[in-house]
Amino acid sequence: MRKLLIAAAAAAIFVAPGIASAQSPIVIKFSHVVAPNTPKGKGADKFKELAEKYTNGKVKVEVYPNSTLYKDKEELEALQLGAVQMLAPSNSKFGPMGIKDFEVFDLPYLLPNKAALRKVTDGPLGQAMLKKLEPKGMVGLAYWDNGFKQMSANKPLRMPEDYKGLKFRIQSSKVLEAQFRALGAIPQVMAFSEVYQALQTGVVDGQENTPSNMFTQKFHEVQKYTTQTNHGYIGYVVVVNKKFWDGLPADVRGQLEKAMHEATVYSNDISEKENAEGWDDIKKSGKTEIIIPTAAENAAMRKAMEPLYTEMAGRVGKQLIDDVVKVTQGVTN
Ligand code: LMR
Protein backbone atom coordinates (compact mmCIF):
# COMPACT_ATOMS: atom_id res chain seq x y z
CA MET A 1 0.00 0.00 0.00
CA ARG A 2 2.76 2.37 1.04
CA LYS A 3 4.62 1.56 -2.18
CA LEU A 4 1.51 2.34 -4.17
CA LEU A 5 1.09 5.70 -2.49
CA ILE A 6 4.70 6.61 -3.14
CA ALA A 7 4.28 5.61 -6.76
CA ALA A 8 1.11 7.68 -7.05
CA ALA A 9 2.79 10.71 -5.48
CA ALA A 10 5.77 10.35 -7.81
CA ALA A 11 3.44 10.10 -10.81
CA ALA A 12 1.59 13.22 -9.70
CA ILE A 13 4.85 15.16 -9.50
CA PHE A 14 5.73 14.17 -13.03
CA VAL A 15 2.39 15.03 -14.56
CA ALA A 16 3.08 17.83 -17.04
CA PRO A 17 1.63 21.22 -16.07
CA GLY A 18 -1.86 21.72 -17.30
CA ILE A 19 -2.43 18.04 -17.92
CA ALA A 20 -5.47 16.67 -16.19
CA SER A 21 -5.86 13.73 -13.91
CA ALA A 22 -8.49 11.14 -14.70
CA GLN A 23 -11.29 13.26 -13.21
CA SER A 24 -10.55 16.83 -14.17
CA PRO A 25 -10.46 17.70 -17.85
CA ILE A 26 -7.64 19.51 -19.62
CA VAL A 27 -8.86 23.09 -20.01
CA ILE A 28 -8.16 25.18 -23.10
CA LYS A 29 -8.99 28.84 -22.63
CA PHE A 30 -9.62 30.30 -26.09
CA SER A 31 -9.71 34.08 -25.90
CA HIS A 32 -10.73 36.35 -28.77
CA VAL A 33 -11.82 39.92 -29.41
CA VAL A 34 -14.77 39.65 -31.80
CA ALA A 35 -18.46 38.82 -31.38
CA PRO A 36 -19.60 35.18 -31.27
CA ASN A 37 -21.62 35.65 -34.49
CA THR A 38 -18.61 36.29 -36.75
CA PRO A 39 -16.42 33.89 -38.77
CA LYS A 40 -13.85 33.73 -35.94
CA GLY A 41 -16.46 33.54 -33.18
CA LYS A 42 -18.25 30.69 -34.92
CA GLY A 43 -14.95 28.96 -35.72
CA ALA A 44 -13.94 29.04 -32.05
CA ASP A 45 -17.32 27.65 -30.98
CA LYS A 46 -17.07 24.90 -33.61
CA PHE A 47 -13.59 23.99 -32.35
CA LYS A 48 -14.97 23.74 -28.81
CA GLU A 49 -17.79 21.46 -29.92
CA LEU A 50 -15.52 19.13 -31.92
CA ALA A 51 -12.60 19.12 -29.47
CA GLU A 52 -14.86 18.10 -26.59
CA LYS A 53 -16.55 15.47 -28.75
CA TYR A 54 -13.38 13.89 -30.19
CA THR A 55 -11.60 13.76 -26.83
CA ASN A 56 -14.68 12.33 -25.14
CA GLY A 57 -14.73 15.17 -22.64
CA LYS A 58 -11.03 14.81 -21.74
CA VAL A 59 -10.62 18.36 -23.01
CA LYS A 60 -12.83 21.27 -22.08
CA VAL A 61 -12.64 24.40 -24.24
CA GLU A 62 -13.69 27.69 -22.67
CA VAL A 63 -14.29 30.36 -25.31
CA TYR A 64 -14.07 33.99 -24.18
CA PRO A 65 -15.34 36.29 -26.98
CA ASN A 66 -15.52 40.08 -27.31
CA SER A 67 -12.30 40.83 -25.33
CA THR A 68 -14.01 39.65 -22.14
CA LEU A 69 -10.71 38.21 -20.89
CA TYR A 70 -8.05 40.21 -22.74
CA LYS A 71 -7.70 42.96 -25.31
CA ASP A 72 -5.51 42.56 -28.41
CA LYS A 73 -2.03 43.16 -27.04
CA GLU A 74 -2.73 41.60 -23.65
CA GLU A 75 -4.06 38.38 -25.12
CA LEU A 76 -0.77 37.66 -26.89
CA GLU A 77 1.15 38.28 -23.68
CA ALA A 78 -1.31 36.07 -21.78
CA LEU A 79 -0.76 33.28 -24.30
CA GLN A 80 3.01 33.46 -23.93
CA LEU A 81 2.66 33.38 -20.15
CA GLY A 82 0.26 30.44 -20.33
CA ALA A 83 -2.69 32.31 -18.78
CA VAL A 84 -4.68 31.28 -21.88
CA GLN A 85 -3.88 28.43 -24.23
CA MET A 86 -5.40 29.45 -27.56
CA LEU A 87 -6.05 32.61 -29.58
CA ALA A 88 -6.73 33.64 -33.16
CA PRO A 89 -5.22 37.13 -33.56
CA SER A 90 -5.39 38.77 -36.95
CA ASN A 91 -2.31 38.70 -39.18
CA SER A 92 -1.86 42.39 -38.41
CA LYS A 93 -1.17 41.83 -34.72
CA PHE A 94 2.08 39.86 -34.63
CA GLY A 95 4.43 42.73 -35.51
CA PRO A 96 4.84 44.09 -31.97
CA MET A 97 6.15 40.63 -30.91
CA GLY A 98 8.87 40.88 -33.54
CA ILE A 99 7.18 38.68 -36.15
CA LYS A 100 6.75 40.96 -39.13
CA ASP A 101 6.04 38.41 -41.87
CA PHE A 102 2.27 38.24 -41.35
CA GLU A 103 2.02 41.95 -42.16
CA VAL A 104 2.51 40.96 -45.79
CA PHE A 105 -1.24 40.21 -45.82
CA ASP A 106 -1.88 43.89 -44.97
CA LEU A 107 -0.49 45.12 -48.27
CA PRO A 108 -3.40 46.85 -50.00
CA TYR A 109 -4.87 45.17 -53.07
CA LEU A 110 -2.55 42.18 -52.63
CA LEU A 111 -5.18 39.47 -52.84
CA PRO A 112 -7.64 39.47 -55.73
CA ASN A 113 -9.74 36.78 -54.04
CA LYS A 114 -9.79 33.97 -51.48
CA ALA A 115 -8.35 31.46 -53.95
CA ALA A 116 -5.21 33.58 -54.17
CA LEU A 117 -5.03 33.77 -50.40
CA ARG A 118 -5.27 29.98 -50.14
CA LYS A 119 -2.29 29.62 -52.47
CA VAL A 120 -0.23 31.41 -49.84
CA THR A 121 -1.68 29.99 -46.63
CA ASP A 122 -1.92 26.37 -47.79
CA GLY A 123 1.43 26.34 -49.58
CA PRO A 124 5.07 26.36 -48.45
CA LEU A 125 5.04 30.14 -47.88
CA GLY A 126 2.22 30.00 -45.34
CA GLN A 127 3.72 27.00 -43.58
CA ALA A 128 7.16 28.65 -43.34
CA MET A 129 5.50 31.70 -41.77
CA LEU A 130 3.85 29.57 -39.10
CA LYS A 131 7.26 28.18 -38.12
CA LYS A 132 8.37 31.71 -37.16
CA LEU A 133 5.93 31.60 -34.22
CA GLU A 134 7.71 28.78 -32.41
CA PRO A 135 10.69 30.70 -31.02
CA LYS A 136 8.09 33.02 -29.45
CA GLY A 137 6.51 30.15 -27.55
CA MET A 138 3.56 29.60 -29.89
CA VAL A 139 2.53 26.97 -32.39
CA GLY A 140 0.53 28.14 -35.43
CA LEU A 141 -2.25 25.62 -36.01
CA ALA A 142 -4.30 27.13 -38.82
CA TYR A 143 -5.21 30.13 -40.93
CA TRP A 144 -8.79 31.34 -40.52
CA ASP A 145 -10.51 33.82 -42.82
CA ASN A 146 -12.48 36.87 -42.07
CA GLY A 147 -12.74 38.84 -45.30
CA PHE A 148 -12.10 42.02 -47.23
CA LYS A 149 -12.00 45.42 -45.55
CA GLN A 150 -14.17 48.45 -46.19
CA MET A 151 -13.50 52.04 -45.14
CA SER A 152 -15.75 54.26 -43.08
CA ALA A 153 -15.67 57.83 -41.76
CA ASN A 154 -17.89 60.77 -41.01
CA LYS A 155 -17.20 62.22 -44.42
CA PRO A 156 -17.53 60.58 -47.83
CA LEU A 157 -14.42 58.65 -48.88
CA ARG A 158 -13.95 58.20 -52.60
CA MET A 159 -10.56 59.53 -53.69
CA PRO A 160 -7.18 59.47 -51.88
CA GLU A 161 -7.47 63.21 -51.12
CA ASP A 162 -10.65 62.57 -49.10
CA TYR A 163 -8.52 60.84 -46.45
CA LYS A 164 -6.18 63.76 -45.95
CA GLY A 165 -5.88 64.89 -42.35
CA LEU A 166 -8.42 62.37 -40.99
CA LYS A 167 -7.53 60.16 -38.03
CA PHE A 168 -8.02 56.44 -38.64
CA ARG A 169 -7.95 53.63 -36.12
CA ILE A 170 -5.56 50.88 -37.18
CA GLN A 171 -4.48 47.50 -35.91
CA SER A 172 -0.87 47.28 -34.73
CA SER A 173 0.73 46.83 -38.17
CA LYS A 174 3.40 49.01 -39.74
CA VAL A 175 1.99 48.24 -43.18
CA LEU A 176 -1.40 49.59 -42.15
CA GLU A 177 0.29 52.64 -40.68
CA ALA A 178 2.07 53.24 -44.01
CA GLN A 179 -1.17 52.68 -45.90
CA PHE A 180 -2.92 55.56 -44.15
CA ARG A 181 0.16 57.76 -44.33
CA ALA A 182 0.22 57.19 -48.10
CA LEU A 183 -3.28 58.68 -48.15
CA GLY A 184 -2.26 61.69 -46.05
CA ALA A 185 -4.28 60.42 -43.08
CA ILE A 186 -3.20 60.02 -39.45
CA PRO A 187 -3.14 56.39 -38.28
CA GLN A 188 -3.71 55.55 -34.64
CA VAL A 189 -3.15 52.07 -33.20
CA MET A 190 -6.03 51.04 -30.95
CA ALA A 191 -7.43 47.83 -29.47
CA PHE A 192 -10.47 46.48 -31.28
CA SER A 193 -12.60 46.73 -28.14
CA GLU A 194 -12.03 50.48 -27.98
CA VAL A 195 -12.96 51.37 -31.55
CA TYR A 196 -16.70 51.92 -31.15
CA GLN A 197 -16.26 54.46 -28.40
CA ALA A 198 -13.38 56.17 -30.19
CA LEU A 199 -15.58 56.61 -33.27
CA GLN A 200 -18.53 57.76 -31.20
CA THR A 201 -16.58 60.37 -29.28
CA GLY A 202 -14.52 61.54 -32.25
CA VAL A 203 -11.16 60.36 -30.88
CA VAL A 204 -10.73 59.00 -34.43
CA ASP A 205 -12.63 59.96 -37.58
CA GLY A 206 -12.70 56.65 -39.34
CA GLN A 207 -11.67 53.01 -39.51
CA GLU A 208 -11.29 50.02 -41.80
CA ASN A 209 -12.73 46.58 -41.15
CA THR A 210 -14.76 43.72 -42.58
CA PRO A 211 -18.55 44.05 -42.82
CA SER A 212 -19.00 41.27 -40.27
CA ASN A 213 -16.82 43.05 -37.70
CA MET A 214 -18.33 46.44 -38.48
CA PHE A 215 -21.90 45.28 -38.11
CA THR A 216 -21.43 43.16 -34.99
CA GLN A 217 -19.59 46.03 -33.24
CA LYS A 218 -22.13 48.61 -34.52
CA PHE A 219 -19.45 50.82 -36.12
CA HIS A 220 -21.98 51.70 -38.84
CA GLU A 221 -24.12 53.44 -36.21
CA VAL A 222 -21.36 55.94 -35.48
CA GLN A 223 -20.03 56.48 -39.01
CA LYS A 224 -21.96 58.59 -41.51
CA TYR A 225 -20.36 57.01 -44.60
CA THR A 226 -19.15 53.53 -45.47
CA THR A 227 -17.26 52.95 -48.72
CA GLN A 228 -17.02 49.56 -50.39
CA THR A 229 -13.28 49.59 -51.04
CA ASN A 230 -12.33 45.92 -50.60
CA HIS A 231 -8.78 47.26 -50.41
CA GLY A 232 -7.32 44.78 -47.94
CA TYR A 233 -7.88 41.56 -46.10
CA ILE A 234 -8.35 40.45 -42.48
CA GLY A 235 -7.53 36.88 -41.56
CA TYR A 236 -6.24 35.06 -38.49
CA VAL A 237 -3.59 32.68 -37.30
CA VAL A 238 -4.87 30.24 -34.69
CA VAL A 239 -2.06 29.92 -32.15
CA VAL A 240 -1.59 27.72 -29.11
CA ASN A 241 0.92 27.97 -26.27
CA LYS A 242 3.81 25.73 -27.35
CA LYS A 243 4.66 24.30 -23.94
CA PHE A 244 1.03 23.38 -23.35
CA TRP A 245 0.70 21.84 -26.82
CA ASP A 246 3.91 19.85 -26.63
CA GLY A 247 2.96 18.61 -23.15
CA LEU A 248 -0.33 17.06 -24.28
CA PRO A 249 -0.62 13.29 -24.58
CA ALA A 250 -0.07 12.43 -28.25
CA ASP A 251 -3.54 10.90 -28.68
CA VAL A 252 -5.25 14.01 -27.28
CA ARG A 253 -3.13 16.27 -29.49
CA GLY A 254 -4.14 14.19 -32.51
CA GLN A 255 -7.84 14.53 -31.64
CA LEU A 256 -7.43 18.28 -31.21
CA GLU A 257 -5.64 18.53 -34.56
CA LYS A 258 -8.58 16.77 -36.18
CA ALA A 259 -11.03 19.14 -34.45
CA MET A 260 -8.95 22.15 -35.54
CA HIS A 261 -8.81 20.94 -39.13
CA GLU A 262 -12.60 20.57 -39.30
CA ALA A 263 -13.24 23.86 -37.50
CA THR A 264 -10.93 25.55 -40.02
CA VAL A 265 -12.81 24.14 -43.00
CA TYR A 266 -16.09 25.22 -41.39
CA SER A 267 -14.95 28.74 -40.50
CA ASN A 268 -13.38 29.35 -43.90
CA ASP A 269 -16.54 28.08 -45.59
CA ILE A 270 -18.87 30.46 -43.77
CA SER A 271 -16.66 33.58 -43.85
CA GLU A 272 -17.86 34.89 -47.20
CA LYS A 273 -21.52 34.42 -46.34
CA GLU A 274 -21.07 36.02 -42.91
CA ASN A 275 -19.54 39.09 -44.52
CA ALA A 276 -22.15 39.29 -47.28
CA GLU A 277 -24.84 39.22 -44.58
CA GLY A 278 -22.96 41.80 -42.52
CA TRP A 279 -22.83 44.09 -45.55
CA ASP A 280 -26.57 43.64 -46.20
CA ASP A 281 -27.36 44.32 -42.54
CA ILE A 282 -25.29 47.53 -42.61
CA LYS A 283 -27.13 48.67 -45.74
CA LYS A 284 -30.54 47.76 -44.32
CA SER A 285 -29.86 49.63 -41.07
CA GLY A 286 -29.97 52.92 -42.97
CA LYS A 287 -27.59 54.37 -40.38
CA THR A 288 -24.65 54.94 -42.70
CA GLU A 289 -24.62 56.06 -46.31
CA ILE A 290 -23.09 53.43 -48.58
CA ILE A 291 -20.66 54.59 -51.23
CA ILE A 292 -19.76 52.33 -54.15
CA PRO A 293 -16.65 53.82 -55.77
CA THR A 294 -16.33 54.10 -59.54
CA ALA A 295 -13.60 52.23 -61.43
CA ALA A 296 -11.64 55.47 -61.72
CA GLU A 297 -11.88 56.08 -57.96
CA ASN A 298 -10.71 52.54 -57.24
CA ALA A 299 -7.81 52.99 -59.65
CA ALA A 300 -6.79 56.23 -57.94
CA MET A 301 -6.76 54.49 -54.54
CA ARG A 302 -4.66 51.64 -55.88
CA LYS A 303 -2.19 54.06 -57.39
CA ALA A 304 -1.85 56.03 -54.15
CA MET A 305 -1.01 52.87 -52.23
CA GLU A 306 1.28 51.25 -54.79
CA PRO A 307 4.52 52.70 -53.33
CA LEU A 308 3.94 50.57 -50.22
CA TYR A 309 5.18 47.49 -52.06
CA THR A 310 8.69 48.95 -52.23
CA GLU A 311 8.44 51.08 -49.11
CA MET A 312 7.53 48.09 -46.94
CA ALA A 313 10.21 45.76 -48.33
CA GLY A 314 12.50 46.78 -45.47
CA ARG A 315 9.84 45.84 -42.95
CA VAL A 316 8.23 42.69 -44.33
CA GLY A 317 11.07 41.47 -46.58
CA LYS A 318 11.38 42.01 -50.32
CA GLN A 319 11.69 38.29 -51.00
CA LEU A 320 8.48 37.52 -49.11
CA ILE A 321 6.55 40.28 -50.89
CA ASP A 322 7.85 39.08 -54.29
CA ASP A 323 7.03 35.45 -53.47
CA VAL A 324 3.49 36.27 -52.32
CA VAL A 325 2.86 38.46 -55.37
CA LYS A 326 4.15 35.69 -57.64
CA VAL A 327 1.96 33.01 -56.06
CA THR A 328 -1.19 35.13 -56.05
CA GLN A 329 -0.93 36.81 -59.45
CA GLY A 330 -3.53 35.82 -61.98
CA VAL A 331 -5.37 33.46 -59.63
CA THR A 332 -9.04 33.45 -60.47
CA ASN A 333 -11.75 32.26 -58.12
C1 LMR B 1 -9.38 44.35 -35.60
O1 LMR B 1 -8.69 44.56 -34.60
O2 LMR B 1 -9.85 45.23 -36.31
C2 LMR B 1 -9.67 42.94 -36.02
O3 LMR B 1 -8.50 42.28 -36.28
C3 LMR B 1 -10.44 42.23 -34.98
C4 LMR B 1 -10.54 40.78 -35.33
O4 LMR B 1 -9.99 39.97 -34.60
O5 LMR B 1 -11.20 40.48 -36.33
Boltz pocket constraint, residues with backbone or C-beta under 6 A from the ligand:
constraints:
  - pocket:
      binder: B
      contacts: [[A, 33], [A, 34], [A, 40], [A, 88], [A, 89], [A, 90], [A, 146], [A, 171], [A, 190], [A, 191], [A, 192], [A, 208], [A, 209], [A, 213], [A, 234]]
      max_distance: 6.0
